[in-house]
Amino acid sequence: MSQTETSAATNHSRPRIVIAGAGPAAQALVRQLTRTPFAGVVTLLSNRDDAPAELLDLAALAGVSVRFGQPASFIDAAERRVTTADGLEFSFDQLVIATGSAPALPPIEGAGRCLSYATVDDAARLGDAVRDATRVLGRRPLGILVGTGTAAGQAEAVLRARGLRPVRTTLRPSAVVPALAGSALPAAGVVFEDGSRMNGDLVILAEERISRDTLARTAGLPTALHGGILVGPGYRTPVPGIWAIGDAAALDGVRLGLLVAAGSAAEVCAGQLLQASLSAPLGQAA
């Protein structure tokens, strides 16, 4: 395989959409694009070396290419070309950055026993967990909510609406206490550095996250003060041909994942991409 590739190696007459990232927002965008009569090629650049079922399903779709273990590392906006960490190059007519976000702090010991709230898409999963806990306990569950800021505020509203009694702590615990052997619930509470403890039926982490926007900066894209690629209502960046969705983007200074569900953002962005692909000269990045 040569070190220079394009998402439509031998046919530049087909619109080429490259998506940097392979998380929920990127996956939703691919599904939206393939539900329409789009005659182009979609290339998904994933940083994962493994091949999870959801990405294999996308790779089986006509006109979709998933490149595993090939995260985008540099964007040449003028030439409309993306370079991966391994040096492969993919030309594009339209580029969507969907690199997501990362936790701002190191993980808490035992965090795998917790539920998490990072985006509005997590609301449904939290609701399912509360319902299951209610059934197991035979009463309204008590939850310990860890976090400050917008994410924690949203999580508290979601949990209350789903019937959980959340007790919120802004003091970060040092560890999550596992439930007793035989319990159907994963956690029994949290413990703090001073040895004090809070007990509960569920532990929910809603700590702040940082948008992964380093890639965008290689293209000279503006970012929000606290991170995130600045986009307009249509998820278009100020640089022609480049878009951003999901937690990598920021709208009005807020991480996009906290404002718009991945499916909704993908639906709008897909419509914009299709319109742009039809109106732009084909092969302009060849």
C-alpha positions as CSV (number, residue, x, y, z in Angstrom):
1,M,0.0,0.0,0.0
2,S,1.4,3.4,-0.9
3,Q,1.8,6.2,1.6
4,T,-0.6,8.4,-0.3
5,E,-4.2,7.4,-0.8
6,T,-7.5,9.1,-1.5
7,S,-10.9,8.0,-0.4
8,A,-11.7,7.4,-4.1
9,A,-8.4,6.3,-5.4
10,T,-9.3,5.9,-9.1
11,N,-12.5,7.8,-9.4
12,H,-12.3,11.5,-8.6
13,S,-15.7,12.2,-10.1
14,R,-17.4,10.9,-7.0
15,P,-17.8,13.3,-4.0
16,R,-15.4,12.3,-1.2
17,I,-16.4,12.8,2.4
18,V,-13.8,12.0,5.1
19,I,-14.8,11.7,8.7
20,A,-12.0,12.0,11.3
21,G,-13.2,10.0,14.3
22,A,-15.3,6.9,14.8
23,G,-17.4,7.5,17.9
24,P,-21.2,7.8,18.2
25,A,-21.5,11.1,16.3
26,A,-19.3,9.8,13.5
27,Q,-21.3,6.6,13.3
28,A,-24.6,8.4,13.3
29,L,-23.4,10.6,10.5
30,V,-22.4,7.6,8.3
31,R,-25.8,6.0,8.8
32,Q,-27.5,9.2,7.8
33,L,-25.4,9.6,4.7
34,T,-26.0,6.1,3.6
35,R,-29.8,6.4,4.0
36,T,-29.8,9.0,1.2
37,P,-29.1,8.6,-2.5
38,F,-25.5,9.7,-2.0
39,A,-23.3,8.6,-4.9
40,G,-20.0,9.5,-3.2
41,V,-17.5,7.8,-1.0
42,V,-17.3,8.1,2.8
43,T,-14.1,7.3,4.6
44,L,-14.1,6.9,8.3
45,L,-10.7,7.3,10.1
46,S,-10.7,5.4,13.4
47,N,-8.1,5.5,16.1
48,R,-9.1,2.0,17.2
49,D,-6.9,-0.9,16.2
50,D,-9.7,-3.4,17.0
51,A,-12.8,-3.8,14.9
52,P,-15.9,-3.5,17.0
53,A,-19.2,-4.8,15.6
54,E,-20.7,-1.4,15.1
55,L,-17.8,-0.3,12.9
56,L,-17.7,-3.6,11.0
57,D,-21.4,-3.0,10.2
58,L,-20.6,0.4,8.8
59,A,-17.7,-1.0,6.8
60,A,-20.1,-3.4,5.1
61,L,-22.2,-0.5,3.7
62,A,-21.8,0.4,0.0
63,G,-19.6,3.4,-0.5
64,V,-18.2,3.3,3.0
65,S,-14.5,2.7,3.9
66,V,-13.4,2.3,7.5
67,R,-9.7,2.7,8.2
68,F,-8.9,1.0,11.5
69,G,-6.0,2.3,13.6
70,Q,-5.6,5.3,11.3
71,P,-6.4,8.4,13.4
72,A,-6.1,11.7,11.6
73,S,-3.2,13.8,12.7
74,F,-2.9,16.7,10.3
75,I,-5.2,18.7,8.0
76,D,-4.0,20.6,5.0
77,A,-7.0,22.8,4.5
78,A,-5.7,24.5,1.3
79,E,-5.1,21.2,-0.5
80,R,-8.0,19.5,1.2
81,R,-6.0,16.6,2.4
82,V,-5.9,14.7,5.8
83,T,-2.8,12.9,7.0
84,T,-3.0,10.0,9.5
85,A,-0.6,9.1,12.3
86,D,1.0,6.5,10.0
87,G,1.5,9.0,7.1
88,L,-1.4,7.9,4.9
89,E,-3.1,10.8,3.1
90,F,-6.7,11.1,2.2
91,S,-8.0,13.8,-0.1
92,F,-11.5,15.1,0.6
93,D,-14.2,17.3,-0.9
94,Q,-15.8,17.6,2.5
95,L,-14.2,16.8,5.9
96,V,-16.1,16.3,9.2
97,I,-14.1,16.3,12.5
98,A,-15.8,14.1,15.0
99,T,-12.9,13.3,17.4
100,G,-15.0,13.5,20.6
101,S,-13.8,14.5,24.0
102,A,-11.6,13.2,26.9
103,P,-12.0,13.3,30.7
104,A,-10.4,16.4,32.1
105,L,-9.2,14.5,35.2
106,P,-7.6,11.0,35.8
107,P,-10.0,8.2,36.4
108,I,-11.3,7.6,39.9
109,E,-10.3,4.2,41.3
110,G,-13.2,1.8,40.6
111,A,-14.8,4.1,38.0
112,G,-15.8,1.1,36.0
113,R,-18.5,0.4,38.6
114,C,-20.1,3.8,37.9
115,L,-22.6,5.2,35.4
116,S,-21.4,8.2,33.5
117,Y,-23.0,11.3,32.0
118,A,-21.0,13.0,29.3
119,T,-23.5,13.9,26.6
120,V,-27.2,14.1,26.2
121,D,-27.2,10.7,24.6
122,D,-26.4,9.2,28.0
123,A,-29.8,10.2,29.3
124,A,-31.5,7.1,27.9
125,R,-28.9,4.8,29.4
126,L,-29.2,6.4,32.8
127,G,-32.9,6.0,32.6
128,D,-32.6,2.3,31.9
129,A,-30.2,1.9,34.8
130,V,-32.5,3.7,37.2
131,R,-35.4,1.5,36.1
132,D,-33.4,-1.7,36.6
133,A,-32.2,-0.6,40.0
134,T,-35.8,0.3,41.1
135,R,-36.9,-3.2,40.1
136,V,-34.1,-4.9,42.0
137,L,-34.5,-2.8,45.1
138,G,-38.3,-2.6,45.2
139,R,-38.0,1.1,46.0
140,R,-36.7,4.5,44.7
141,P,-32.9,4.2,44.4
142,L,-30.5,6.6,46.0
143,G,-27.7,7.9,43.7
144,I,-24.4,9.6,44.4
145,L,-23.7,12.2,41.7
146,V,-20.1,13.3,41.3
147,G,-19.3,16.4,39.3
148,T,-19.7,20.1,38.8
149,G,-20.7,22.3,35.9
150,T,-23.1,21.8,33.0
151,A,-22.8,18.1,32.7
152,A,-23.6,17.5,36.4
153,G,-26.5,19.9,36.3
154,Q,-28.0,18.0,33.3
155,A,-27.4,14.7,34.9
156,E,-29.1,15.7,38.1
157,A,-32.2,16.8,36.1
158,V,-32.2,13.6,34.1
159,L,-31.9,11.4,37.2
160,R,-34.7,13.2,39.1
161,A,-37.0,12.9,36.1
162,R,-36.2,9.1,36.0
163,G,-37.1,8.6,39.6
164,L,-33.7,8.5,41.3
165,R,-32.9,10.5,44.4
166,P,-29.5,12.1,43.6
167,V,-27.2,13.3,46.3
168,R,-24.6,15.6,44.6
169,T,-21.0,16.0,45.8
170,T,-18.6,18.5,44.3
171,L,-15.8,17.0,46.4
172,R,-14.1,14.4,44.2
173,P,-13.9,10.9,45.8
174,S,-10.7,8.9,45.8
175,A,-12.4,5.6,45.1
176,V,-15.7,3.9,44.4
177,V,-16.8,1.3,46.9
178,P,-17.9,-2.0,45.3
179,A,-21.2,-3.6,46.3
180,L,-21.3,-6.7,48.5
181,A,-20.8,-10.0,46.8
182,G,-24.1,-11.2,45.3
183,S,-25.5,-7.7,44.8
184,A,-27.1,-7.0,41.5
185,L,-25.8,-3.4,41.7
186,P,-22.1,-2.6,40.9
187,A,-21.4,0.0,43.5
188,A,-22.2,0.7,47.1
189,G,-20.9,4.3,47.5
190,V,-17.7,6.4,47.4
191,V,-14.9,7.1,49.8
192,F,-13.0,10.3,50.1
193,E,-9.3,11.0,50.8
194,D,-10.0,11.7,54.5
195,G,-11.7,8.3,54.8
196,S,-15.2,9.6,55.0
197,R,-17.8,7.8,52.9
198,M,-21.1,8.3,51.1
199,N,-23.4,5.3,50.6
200,G,-25.8,4.9,47.8
201,D,-27.4,2.4,45.3
202,L,-25.8,3.9,42.2
203,V,-22.8,6.2,41.6
204,I,-22.9,8.5,38.6
205,L,-19.9,10.4,37.3
206,A,-20.7,13.7,35.5
207,E,-17.3,15.3,35.5
208,E,-16.2,17.8,33.0
209,R,-14.6,16.7,29.7
210,I,-12.3,18.4,27.2
211,S,-13.0,18.5,23.5
212,R,-10.4,16.8,21.4
213,D,-9.7,19.8,19.1
214,T,-5.9,19.4,18.5
215,L,-6.5,18.2,15.0
216,A,-8.6,21.2,14.1
217,R,-5.8,23.5,15.1
218,T,-3.5,22.0,12.5
219,A,-6.0,23.4,9.9
220,G,-6.1,26.8,11.6
221,L,-9.7,26.3,12.8
222,P,-10.8,28.6,15.7
223,T,-11.6,27.0,19.0
224,A,-13.7,28.0,22.0
225,L,-12.0,29.4,25.1
226,H,-12.5,26.2,27.1
227,G,-12.0,23.9,24.1
228,G,-14.1,22.7,21.1
229,I,-14.1,23.6,17.4
230,L,-16.3,26.6,16.8
231,V,-19.2,25.8,14.5
232,G,-22.4,27.5,13.4
233,P,-25.9,26.1,13.5
234,G,-25.2,23.9,10.5
235,Y,-22.0,22.5,12.0
236,R,-19.9,24.3,9.4
237,T,-16.6,25.7,10.5
238,P,-15.2,29.0,9.1
239,V,-12.9,27.0,6.8
240,P,-14.7,26.0,3.6
241,G,-15.3,22.2,3.3
242,I,-14.7,21.5,6.9
243,W,-17.4,20.6,9.5
244,A,-17.4,19.4,13.1
245,I,-20.0,17.5,15.1
246,G,-20.2,15.8,18.4
247,D,-18.1,16.5,21.5
248,A,-15.2,17.8,19.4
249,A,-17.3,20.9,18.5
250,A,-18.6,23.8,20.5
251,L,-21.7,25.9,19.9
252,D,-22.0,29.2,21.7
253,G,-19.0,28.1,23.8
254,V,-20.6,24.9,25.1
255,R,-19.5,21.4,24.2
256,L,-21.9,20.3,21.5
257,G,-22.5,16.9,23.0
258,L,-24.3,18.6,25.9
259,L,-26.6,20.5,23.6
260,V,-27.5,18.2,20.8
261,A,-28.0,14.4,20.5
262,A,-25.6,12.7,18.1
263,G,-28.5,11.5,15.9
264,S,-30.0,15.0,15.6
265,A,-26.6,16.6,14.8
266,A,-25.9,13.9,12.3
267,E,-29.2,14.4,10.5
268,V,-28.6,18.1,10.1
269,C,-24.9,17.8,9.1
270,A,-25.7,15.0,6.6
271,G,-28.2,17.3,4.8
272,Q,-25.6,20.1,4.7
273,L,-22.9,17.8,3.4
274,L,-25.1,16.4,0.7
275,Q,-26.1,19.9,-0.4
276,A,-22.4,21.0,-0.4
277,S,-21.3,17.9,-2.3
278,L,-23.9,18.6,-5.0
279,S,-23.0,22.2,-5.4
280,A,-19.2,21.9,-5.2
281,P,-17.0,21.1,-8.2
282,L,-16.1,17.4,-8.1
283,G,-12.5,16.4,-7.7
284,Q,-11.5,19.8,-6.5
285,A,-9.1,18.2,-4.0
286,A,-7.6,15.7,-6.5
